[in-house]
Amino acid sequence: MGIPLFALLGLLAGGAVPRVQEGRDGKKPFKLGVVNLKHCFEKDRYERIKEVDTELQKVYADYSASVMETQKKIEGLKLQLEGLKPEMSIYWDKLGQLKLAETELDFKKKFGRQQYLNKYNDLQIQIYNEIRRVVSIYGKEHGFDLILRVEEPQLEEDDNPQGVSARIQSRVVFYYADGVDITADVIKLLNLEYQKQKAAAQQWECAKCKTKNVGPECAKCKEKRPK
């Protein structure tokens, strides 16, 4: 029987986080670990974050290029209008085109920004769910009873009172021994799992001999990978 949650929280509040505590009924000791979630989202630690960052940069670049194209169109129409007078029929034609282009620009800015935010949120959720999955795998394999999230909130001098209060309250663990931190092991497992997923995604089945392959040709019959 493990330590009741209220008793564990009392230990945490008192600044003592036991790595192992003997069970009262003689069963296995309670095993506790902590993971720094912020480190799991750093691209120099977790390989997948690099690729997600590249993907988001491409989405933003496409959005920026589309906005810039419409802005240039608007600038061109404004220059054309400078040499025209309201008495001329072409003036109203160009003015109509200008208004349409300005509406298009407004739409692109709002829609493109929302698309980027949706993509960002989707990827963040995917990564977070993958971290949870890997932490669960690690916890079960190594006999952990509880694994907590831990990272130091950044408090800035110019933060507003509500921001400071929210950051302070977001702190879960005040102290933990070095041996309790399993972040490095979890990140190592995250990278291993990601490599497996990439390899599985790159696999293809030879139409001739049904062999599974990852290279440009079948290892068994030398059939070329289909394009």
MARTI-133695 format. One record per residue: residue in three letters; residue number from 1; x, y, z of N, C-alpha, C in turn. Coordinates in steps of 0.2 Angstrom, whole numbers, plus 5000, padded with zeros to 4 digits. Atoms other than C-alpha are relative to their C-alpha. Layout:
// MARTI-133695
[atom Ala, NUM, [X, Y, Z], [X, Y, Z], [X, Y, Z]]
...
***
This chain:
// MARTI-133695
[atom Met, 1, [5004, 4994, 5000], [5000, 5000, 5000], [5004, 5006, 5000]]
[atom Gly, 2, [4995, 4994, 5000], [5008, 5017, 4995], [4998, 5005, 5005]]
[atom Ile, 3, [5001, 4994, 4996], [5009, 5033, 5004], [4994, 5004, 4998]]
[atom Pro, 4, [5006, 4996, 5002], [4992, 5042, 5004], [5002, 5007, 4997]]
[atom Leu, 5, [4998, 4993, 5003], [4992, 5058, 4993], [5001, 5005, 5004]]
[atom Phe, 6, [5000, 4994, 4995], [4989, 5070, 5007], [5007, 5000, 5004]]
[atom Ala, 7, [4994, 5001, 4997], [5004, 5063, 5016], [5006, 5002, 4996]]
[atom Leu, 8, [4995, 4999, 5005], [5015, 5064, 5001], [5001, 5008, 4999]]
[atom Leu, 9, [5000, 4993, 5001], [5010, 5082, 4998], [5003, 5004, 5006]]
[atom Gly, 10, [4997, 4997, 4994], [5014, 5086, 5016], [5008, 4999, 5000]]
[atom Leu, 11, [4992, 5001, 5000], [5032, 5079, 5014], [5003, 5005, 4995]]
[atom Leu, 12, [4997, 4996, 5005], [5034, 5089, 4998], [5000, 5008, 5003]]
[atom Ala, 13, [5000, 4994, 4997], [5028, 5105, 5007], [5005, 5002, 5005]]
[atom Gly, 14, [4995, 4999, 4994], [5040, 5102, 5021], [5007, 5000, 4997]]
[atom Gly, 15, [4993, 5000, 5003], [5055, 5101, 5008], [5003, 4994, 5000]]
[atom Ala, 16, [4997, 5006, 5000], [5058, 5083, 5010], [4997, 4995, 4995]]
[atom Val, 17, [5002, 5005, 5005], [5056, 5072, 4994], [5004, 4994, 5001]]
[atom Pro, 18, [4997, 5006, 4999], [5060, 5054, 4998], [5001, 4997, 4994]]
[atom Arg, 19, [5000, 5004, 5006], [5067, 5044, 4984], [4997, 4993, 5001]]
[atom Val, 20, [5003, 5007, 4998], [5062, 5028, 4993], [4998, 5001, 5007]]
[atom Gln, 21, [5003, 5000, 4994], [5051, 5026, 5008], [4997, 4993, 5002]]
[atom Glu, 22, [5002, 5007, 4998], [5048, 5009, 5017], [4992, 5000, 5001]]
[atom Gly, 23, [5007, 5001, 4999], [5030, 5003, 5016], [4998, 4998, 5007]]
[atom Arg, 24, [5002, 5002, 4993], [5021, 5001, 5032], [4998, 4992, 5001]]
[atom Asp, 25, [5002, 5007, 4999], [5015, 4984, 5028], [5005, 4995, 4997]]
[atom Gly, 26, [4995, 5004, 5002], [5031, 4977, 5022], [5001, 4999, 4993]]
[atom Lys, 27, [5000, 5001, 5007], [5028, 4978, 5004], [5006, 5005, 4997]]
[atom Lys, 28, [4995, 4997, 5003], [5040, 4986, 4991], [5000, 5008, 5002]]
[atom Pro, 29, [4999, 4993, 4998], [5047, 5004, 4995], [4996, 5004, 4995]]
[atom Phe, 30, [5003, 4995, 5004], [5038, 5019, 4988], [5006, 5003, 4995]]
[atom Lys, 31, [4995, 4997, 5005], [5048, 5025, 4972], [4997, 5006, 4997]]
[atom Leu, 32, [5003, 4994, 5002], [5046, 5043, 4967], [5006, 5003, 4995]]
[atom Gly, 33, [4995, 4997, 5005], [5054, 5052, 4951], [4997, 5007, 4998]]
[atom Val, 34, [5002, 4994, 5002], [5053, 5069, 4944], [5003, 5001, 4992]]
[atom Val, 35, [4998, 4999, 5007], [5054, 5075, 4925], [4999, 5008, 4999]]
[atom Asn, 36, [5000, 4993, 5002], [5058, 5093, 4919], [4997, 5000, 4993]]
[atom Leu, 37, [5003, 5000, 5006], [5045, 5095, 4906], [5003, 5005, 4995]]
[atom Lys, 38, [4997, 4995, 5005], [5053, 5111, 4899], [5006, 4997, 4996]]
[atom His, 39, [4994, 5003, 5004], [5069, 5101, 4895], [4997, 4995, 4994]]
[atom Cys, 40, [5003, 5004, 5005], [5058, 5089, 4885], [4998, 5003, 4994]]
[atom Phe, 41, [5003, 4996, 5006], [5052, 5103, 4874], [5006, 5004, 4997]]
[atom Glu, 42, [4994, 4996, 5003], [5070, 5109, 4870], [5003, 4996, 4994]]
[atom Lys, 43, [4998, 5003, 5006], [5076, 5106, 4852], [5007, 4997, 5000]]
[atom Asp, 44, [4993, 5002, 5000], [5094, 5103, 4857], [5000, 4993, 5005]]
[atom Arg, 45, [5000, 5006, 4996], [5088, 5088, 4868], [4996, 4995, 4997]]
[atom Tyr, 46, [5005, 5005, 5003], [5073, 5080, 4860], [5000, 5001, 4992]]
[atom Glu, 47, [4999, 4999, 5007], [5076, 5077, 4841], [4993, 5002, 4997]]
[atom Arg, 48, [5007, 4999, 5004], [5057, 5078, 4836], [4999, 5008, 5001]]
[atom Ile, 49, [5001, 4992, 5000], [5057, 5097, 4842], [5003, 5003, 4995]]
[atom Lys, 50, [4997, 4997, 5005], [5069, 5101, 4829], [4996, 5000, 4994]]
[atom Glu, 51, [5004, 5001, 5006], [5058, 5094, 4815], [4993, 5004, 5001]]
[atom Val, 52, [5007, 4996, 4999], [5042, 5102, 4823], [5002, 5008, 4999]]
[atom Asp, 53, [4999, 4993, 5001], [5051, 5119, 4823], [5001, 5002, 4993]]
[atom Thr, 54, [4999, 4999, 5007], [5056, 5117, 4805], [4993, 5000, 4996]]
[atom Glu, 55, [5007, 5000, 5003], [5038, 5113, 4801], [4996, 5006, 5001]]
[atom Leu, 56, [5004, 4994, 4998], [5031, 5128, 4810], [5003, 5006, 4996]]
[atom Gln, 57, [4997, 4995, 5004], [5044, 5139, 4801], [4998, 5000, 4993]]
[atom Lys, 58, [5003, 5000, 5007], [5038, 5133, 4784], [4993, 5003, 5000]]
[atom Val, 59, [5007, 4998, 5000], [5020, 5136, 4789], [5000, 5008, 5000]]
[atom Tyr, 60, [4999, 4993, 5000], [5025, 5154, 4794], [5003, 5003, 4994]]
[atom Ala, 61, [4997, 4997, 5006], [5035, 5157, 4779], [4995, 5000, 4994]]
[atom Asp, 62, [5005, 5000, 5005], [5021, 5152, 4767], [4995, 5005, 5002]]
[atom Tyr, 63, [5005, 4995, 4998], [5009, 5163, 4777], [5003, 5007, 4998]]
[atom Ser, 64, [4997, 4993, 5001], [5021, 5178, 4776], [5001, 5001, 4993]]
[atom Ala, 65, [5000, 4999, 5008], [5024, 5175, 4757], [4994, 5002, 4997]]
[atom Ser, 66, [5006, 4999, 5003], [5006, 5175, 4754], [4997, 5007, 5002]]
[atom Val, 67, [5002, 4994, 4998], [5003, 5191, 4764], [5004, 5005, 4996]]
[atom Met, 68, [4995, 4995, 5003], [5018, 5200, 4756], [4997, 5001, 4992]]
[atom Glu, 69, [5002, 5000, 5007], [5011, 5195, 4738], [4994, 5005, 5000]]
[atom Thr, 70, [5006, 4996, 5001], [4994, 5204, 4742], [5002, 5007, 5002]]
[atom Gln, 71, [4998, 4993, 4998], [5003, 5219, 4750], [5003, 5003, 4994]]
[atom Lys, 72, [4997, 4998, 5006], [5013, 5221, 4734], [4995, 5002, 4995]]
[atom Lys, 73, [5006, 4999, 5005], [4997, 5220, 4724], [4996, 5007, 5002]]
[atom Ile, 74, [5003, 4994, 4997], [4989, 5234, 4735], [5004, 5006, 4998]]
[atom Glu, 75, [4995, 4994, 5001], [5005, 5245, 4733], [4999, 5002, 4992]]
[atom Gly, 76, [5000, 4999, 5007], [5004, 5243, 4714], [4993, 5003, 4998]]
[atom Leu, 77, [5007, 4997, 5002], [4985, 5247, 4713], [5000, 5007, 5002]]
[atom Lys, 78, [5000, 4993, 4997], [4988, 5263, 4724], [5004, 5004, 4995]]
[atom Leu, 79, [4996, 4996, 5004], [5002, 5269, 4712], [4996, 5001, 4993]]
[atom Gln, 80, [5004, 4999, 5006], [4990, 5266, 4697], [4995, 5005, 5001]]
[atom Leu, 81, [5006, 4995, 4999], [4976, 5276, 4705], [5003, 5007, 5001]]
[atom Glu, 82, [4997, 4993, 4999], [4988, 5291, 4708], [5000, 5004, 4993]]
[atom Gly, 83, [5000, 4997, 5007], [4988, 5294, 4689], [4993, 5000, 4997]]
[atom Leu, 84, [5007, 5000, 5003], [4969, 5292, 4687], [4995, 5005, 5004]]
[atom Lys, 85, [5005, 4995, 4997], [4954, 5304, 4690], [4993, 4996, 5001]]
[atom Pro, 86, [5006, 5003, 4999], [4937, 5299, 4697], [4995, 5000, 4993]]
[atom Glu, 87, [5004, 4999, 5006], [4929, 5305, 4680], [5001, 4994, 4995]]
[atom Met, 88, [4998, 5005, 5004], [4938, 5290, 4672], [4997, 4993, 5002]]
[atom Ser, 89, [5003, 5006, 4999], [4929, 5273, 4671], [5005, 4995, 5003]]
[atom Ile, 90, [4995, 5004, 4998], [4946, 5264, 4674], [5002, 5001, 5007]]
[atom Tyr, 91, [4998, 4998, 4993], [4948, 5274, 4691], [4996, 4995, 5004]]
[atom Trp, 92, [5004, 5004, 4996], [4933, 5265, 4698], [5001, 4992, 5000]]
[atom Asp, 93, [4999, 5007, 5001], [4938, 5248, 4691], [5006, 4999, 5005]]
[atom Lys, 94, [4994, 5001, 4996], [4955, 5250, 4700], [4999, 5001, 5007]]
[atom Leu, 95, [5002, 4999, 4993], [4947, 5257, 4716], [4997, 4993, 5003]]
[atom Gly, 96, [5004, 5006, 4998], [4936, 5241, 4716], [5005, 4995, 5002]]
[atom Gln, 97, [4994, 5005, 4999], [4952, 5230, 4714], [5003, 5001, 5006]]
[atom Leu, 98, [4997, 4999, 4994], [4960, 5239, 4728], [4997, 4998, 5006]]
[atom Lys, 99, [5004, 5002, 4994], [4946, 5237, 4740], [5000, 4992, 5001]]
[atom Leu, 100, [5000, 5007, 5000], [4945, 5219, 4736], [5007, 4997, 5003]]
[atom Ala, 101, [4993, 5002, 4998], [4964, 5217, 4738], [5001, 5001, 5008]]
[atom Glu, 102, [4999, 4998, 4993], [4963, 5226, 4755], [4996, 4995, 5005]]
[atom Thr, 103, [5004, 5005, 4996], [4949, 5214, 4761], [5004, 4993, 5000]]
[atom Glu, 104, [4997, 5006, 5000], [4959, 5199, 4755], [5006, 5000, 5005]]
[atom Leu, 105, [4995, 5000, 4995], [4974, 5205, 4765], [4998, 4999, 5007]]
[atom Asp, 106, [5003, 5000, 4993], [4964, 5207, 4781], [4998, 4993, 5001]]
[atom Phe, 107, [5002, 5007, 4999], [4957, 5189, 4778], [5006, 4996, 5001]]
[atom Lys, 108, [4994, 5004, 5000], [4974, 5182, 4775], [5004, 5000, 5006]]
[atom Lys, 109, [4996, 4999, 4994], [4982, 5190, 4790], [4996, 4996, 5006]]
[atom Lys, 110, [5004, 5004, 4994], [4968, 5183, 4802], [5000, 4993, 4999]]
[atom Phe, 111, [5000, 5007, 5001], [4966, 5166, 4794], [5006, 4997, 5000]]
[atom Gly, 112, [4994, 5003, 5000], [4984, 5163, 4791], [5003, 5000, 5007]]
[atom Arg, 113, [4998, 5000, 4992], [4988, 5168, 4810], [4996, 4994, 5003]]
[atom Gln, 114, [5004, 5005, 4996], [4974, 5156, 4816], [5003, 4993, 4997]]
[atom Gln, 115, [4997, 5007, 5003], [4981, 5142, 4804], [5006, 4998, 5004]]
[atom Tyr, 116, [4994, 5001, 4997], [4998, 5144, 4812], [4999, 4998, 5007]]
[atom Leu, 117, [5002, 5002, 4993], [4991, 5144, 4830], [4997, 4993, 5001]]
[atom Asn, 118, [5003, 5007, 5000], [4981, 5129, 4826], [5005, 4994, 4999]]
[atom Lys, 119, [4994, 5005, 5002], [4996, 5120, 4819], [5004, 4999, 5006]]
[atom Tyr, 120, [4995, 5000, 4994], [5007, 5125, 4834], [4996, 4996, 5006]]
[atom Asn, 121, [5003, 5004, 4994], [4994, 5119, 4847], [4999, 4993, 4998]]
[atom Asp, 122, [5001, 5007, 5001], [4991, 5103, 4838], [5007, 4996, 5001]]
[atom Leu, 123, [4993, 5003, 4999], [5010, 5099, 4838], [5002, 5000, 5007]]
[atom Gln, 124, [4998, 5000, 4993], [5012, 5104, 4856], [4996, 4995, 5003]]
[atom Ile, 125, [5004, 5005, 4997], [4998, 5093, 4861], [5002, 4993, 4998]]
[atom Gln, 126, [4997, 5007, 5002], [5005, 5078, 4851], [5006, 4999, 5004]]
[atom Ile, 127, [4994, 5001, 4996], [5022, 5081, 4859], [4999, 4998, 5007]]
[atom Tyr, 128, [5001, 5001, 4993], [5015, 5082, 4876], [4997, 4993, 5002]]
[atom Asn, 129, [5003, 5007, 4999], [5005, 5066, 4874], [5005, 4995, 4999]]
[atom Glu, 130, [4995, 5005, 5001], [5020, 5057, 4867], [5005, 5000, 5007]]
[atom Ile, 131, [4996, 5000, 4994], [5030, 5063, 4883], [4997, 4996, 5005]]
[atom Arg, 132, [5004, 5004, 4995], [5016, 5056, 4894], [5001, 4993, 4999]]
[atom Arg, 133, [5000, 5007, 5002], [5016, 5040, 4885], [5007, 4997, 5002]]
[atom Val, 134, [4994, 5002, 4999], [5035, 5038, 4886], [5002, 5000, 5008]]
[atom Val, 135, [5000, 5000, 4992], [5035, 5043, 4905], [4997, 4994, 5003]]
[atom Ser, 136, [5004, 5005, 4997], [5022, 5030, 4908], [5004, 4993, 4999]]
[atom Ile, 137, [4996, 5006, 5001], [5033, 5017, 4899], [5006, 4999, 5005]]
[atom Tyr, 138, [4994, 5000, 4995], [5048, 5022, 4909], [4998, 4998, 5007]]
[atom Gly, 139, [5002, 5001, 4993], [5039, 5022, 4925], [4998, 4993, 5002]]
[atom Lys, 140, [5001, 5007, 4999], [5032, 5005, 4923], [5006, 4995, 5000]]
[atom Glu, 141, [4994, 5004, 5001], [5048, 4997, 4917], [5005, 5000, 5006]]
[atom His, 142, [4995, 4999, 4994], [5058, 5004, 4932], [4996, 5000, 5007]]
[atom Gly, 143, [5003, 5000, 4994], [5045, 5002, 4945], [4998, 5006, 5004]]
[atom Phe, 144, [5002, 4993, 4997], [5040, 5020, 4949], [4993, 5000, 5002]]
[atom Asp, 145, [5007, 4999, 4997], [5024, 5023, 4960], [4998, 5007, 4998]]
[atom Leu, 146, [5002, 4993, 5001], [5024, 5042, 4956], [5005, 5003, 4996]]
[atom Ile, 147, [4995, 4996, 5004], [5032, 5053, 4943], [4997, 5007, 4999]]
[atom Leu, 148, [5002, 4993, 5000], [5030, 5072, 4945], [5003, 5004, 4995]]
[atom Arg, 149, [4998, 4995, 5005], [5032, 5086, 4933], [5004, 5005, 5005]]
[atom Val, 150, [4997, 4995, 4996], [5045, 5099, 4940], [5004, 5004, 4995]]
[atom Glu, 151, [4996, 4995, 5003], [5053, 5115, 4933], [4999, 5006, 5004]]
[atom Glu, 152, [5000, 4994, 4996], [5057, 5131, 4941], [4997, 5006, 4996]]
[atom Pro, 153, [5003, 4995, 5004], [5045, 5145, 4935], [5005, 5006, 5000]]
[atom Gln, 154, [4996, 4994, 5000], [5054, 5161, 4929], [4996, 5006, 5002]]
[atom Leu, 155, [5003, 4994, 4997], [5050, 5176, 4939], [5003, 5006, 4998]]
[atom Glu, 156, [4997, 4994, 5002], [5053, 5193, 4931], [4998, 5006, 5004]]
[atom Glu, 157, [5002, 4995, 4996], [5054, 5209, 4940], [4994, 5005, 4997]]
[atom Asp, 158, [5006, 4996, 5002], [5042, 5218, 4928], [4994, 4996, 4998]]
[atom Asp, 159, [5006, 5004, 5000], [5029, 5204, 4929], [4995, 5004, 5004]]
[atom Asn, 160, [5005, 4997, 4996], [5012, 5210, 4934], [4998, 4996, 5006]]
[atom Pro, 161, [5001, 5004, 4994], [5006, 5204, 4951], [4996, 4994, 4999]]
[atom Gln, 162, [5003, 5006, 5002], [4994, 5192, 4943], [5004, 4994, 4997]]
[atom Gly, 163, [4995, 5005, 5003], [5008, 5184, 4933], [5004, 4997, 5005]]
[atom Val, 164, [4996, 5003, 4995], [5019, 5182, 4947], [4997, 4995, 5005]]
[atom Ser, 165, [5004, 5005, 4996], [5006, 5174, 4958], [4998, 4994, 4996]]
[atom Ala, 166, [5002, 5006, 5004], [5001, 5162, 4944], [5006, 4996, 4999]]
[atom Arg, 167, [4994, 5004, 5001], [5019, 5157, 4941], [5003, 4997, 5007]]
[atom Ile, 168, [4999, 5003, 4993], [5022, 5154, 4960], [4996, 4994, 5001]]
[atom Gln, 169, [5004, 5005, 4999], [5007, 5144, 4961], [5001, 4994, 4996]]
[atom Ser, 170, [4999, 5006, 5005], [5012, 5133, 4946], [5006, 4996, 5003]]
[atom Arg, 171, [4994, 5004, 4998], [5027, 5127, 4956], [4997, 4994, 5004]]
[atom Val, 172, [5003, 5006, 4997], [5023, 5109, 4962], [5005, 4997, 5005]]
[atom Val, 173, [4995, 5003, 4995], [5039, 5103, 4970], [5005, 5005, 5002]]
[atom Phe, 174, [4996, 4995, 4997], [5050, 5114, 4981], [5008, 4997, 5000]]
[atom Tyr, 175, [4993, 5003, 4999], [5065, 5101, 4983], [5000, 4993, 4997]]
[atom Tyr, 176, [4999, 5007, 5001], [5071, 5085, 4976], [5007, 4998, 4999]]
[atom Ala, 177, [4993, 5002, 5000], [5087, 5075, 4977], [5002, 4998, 4993]]
[atom Asp, 178, [4998, 5001, 5007], [5097, 5073, 4961], [4998, 4993, 4998]]
[atom Gly, 179, [5002, 5007, 5002], [5094, 5054, 4961], [4993, 4999, 4998]]
[atom Val, 180, [5008, 5001, 5002], [5075, 5057, 4959], [4999, 5003, 4993]]
[atom Asp, 181, [5001, 4997, 5006], [5077, 5067, 4943], [5002, 4995, 4994]]
[atom Ile, 182, [5000, 5005, 5005], [5074, 5055, 4928], [5000, 5003, 4993]]
[atom Thr, 183, [5001, 4997, 5007], [5073, 5068, 4914], [5005, 4998, 4995]]
[atom Ala, 184, [4995, 5002, 5005], [5089, 5063, 4905], [4998, 4993, 4997]]
[atom Asp, 185, [5002, 5007, 5003], [5083, 5045, 4904], [4994, 5000, 4996]]
[atom Val, 186, [5006, 5000, 5004], [5066, 5050, 4898], [5001, 5003, 4994]]
[atom Ile, 187, [4998, 4997, 5006], [5073, 5061, 4885], [5004, 4995, 4995]]
[atom Lys, 188, [4997, 5005, 5004], [5084, 5047, 4879], [4995, 4995, 4997]]
[atom Leu, 189, [5005, 5004, 5002], [5069, 5036, 4878], [4996, 5003, 4995]]
[atom Leu, 190, [5004, 4997, 5005], [5059, 5049, 4869], [5004, 5000, 4993]]
[atom Asn, 191, [4996, 5000, 5006], [5073, 5050, 4856], [5000, 4993, 4996]]
[atom Leu, 192, [5000, 5007, 5003], [5074, 5031, 4854], [4993, 4998, 4997]]
[atom Glu, 193, [5007, 5001, 5002], [5055, 5030, 4852], [4999, 5004, 4993]]
[atom Tyr, 194, [5001, 4996, 5006], [5055, 5044, 4839], [5004, 4997, 4994]]
[atom Gln, 195, [4996, 5003, 5005], [5069, 5035, 4829], [4996, 4994, 4997]]
[atom Lys, 196, [5004, 5006, 5002], [5058, 5019, 4829], [4994, 5002, 4996]]
[atom Gln, 197, [5006, 4998, 5004], [5043, 5029, 4823], [5002, 5002, 4993]]
[atom Lys, 198, [4998, 4998, 5006], [5053, 5037, 4809], [5002, 4994, 4995]]
[atom Ala, 199, [4998, 5006, 5003], [5060, 5020, 4804], [4994, 4997, 4997]]
[atom Ala, 200, [5006, 5003, 5002], [5043, 5013, 4803], [4996, 5004, 4995]]
[atom Ala, 201, [5003, 4996, 5005], [5036, 5027, 4793], [5004, 5000, 4993]]
[atom Gln, 202, [4996, 5000, 5006], [5050, 5025, 4780], [5000, 4993, 4997]]
[atom Gln, 203, [5000, 5007, 5003], [5047, 5006, 4778], [4995, 5000, 4994]]
[atom Trp, 204, [5004, 5002, 5005], [5040, 5000, 4762], [5000, 4993, 4998]]
[atom Glu, 205, [5001, 5007, 5001], [5034, 4983, 4756], [5001, 4999, 4992]]
[atom Cys, 206, [4998, 5001, 5007], [5042, 4976, 4740], [4994, 4996, 4997]]
[atom Ala, 207, [5006, 5003, 5003], [5027, 4972, 4728], [5002, 4993, 4997]]
[atom Lys, 208, [4998, 5007, 5004], [5037, 4957, 4720], [5001, 4995, 5006]]
[atom Cys, 209, [4999, 5006, 4995], [5043, 4947, 4736], [4997, 5002, 5007]]
[atom Lys, 210, [5003, 4998, 4994], [5033, 4956, 4750], [5005, 5001, 5006]]
[atom Thr, 211, [4995, 4999, 4994], [5049, 4960, 4760], [4999, 5007, 5002]]
[atom Lys, 212, [5000, 4993, 4998], [5049, 4975, 4771], [5007, 5003, 5000]]
[atom Asn, 213, [4993, 4996, 5001], [5063, 4988, 4767], [4999, 5007, 5002]]
[atom Val, 214, [4999, 4993, 4999], [5069, 5005, 4771], [5004, 5004, 4995]]
[atom Gly, 215, [4995, 4997, 5005], [5082, 5008, 4758], [4997, 5001, 4993]]
[atom Pro, 216, [5003, 4998, 5006], [5080, 5013, 4740], [4998, 4994, 4995]]
[atom Glu, 217, [5002, 5006, 5004], [5079, 4995, 4734], [4999, 4994, 5005]]
[atom Cys, 218, [5001, 5006, 4995], [5073, 4978, 4741], [5006, 4996, 5001]]
[atom Ala, 219, [4994, 5004, 4997], [5086, 4969, 4751], [5001, 4993, 4997]]
[atom Lys, 220, [5001, 5007, 5002], [5080, 4952, 4744], [5001, 4999, 4993]]
[atom Cys, 221, [5000, 5001, 5007], [5076, 4954, 4726], [5002, 5006, 4996]]
[atom Lys, 222, [4997, 4994, 5003], [5084, 4971, 4722], [4995, 5004, 4996]]
[atom Glu, 223, [5005, 4996, 5003], [5067, 4978, 4716], [5000, 5007, 5003]]
[atom Lys, 224, [5000, 4993, 4998], [5067, 4997, 4716], [4994, 5003, 5004]]
[atom Arg, 225, [5006, 4997, 4996], [5057, 5007, 4729], [4996, 5004, 4995]]
[atom Pro, 226, [5005, 4996, 5004], [5041, 5014, 4721], [5000, 5007, 5002]]
[atom Lys, 227, [5000, 4993, 4999], [5041, 5033, 4719], [4993, 5002, 5002]]
***
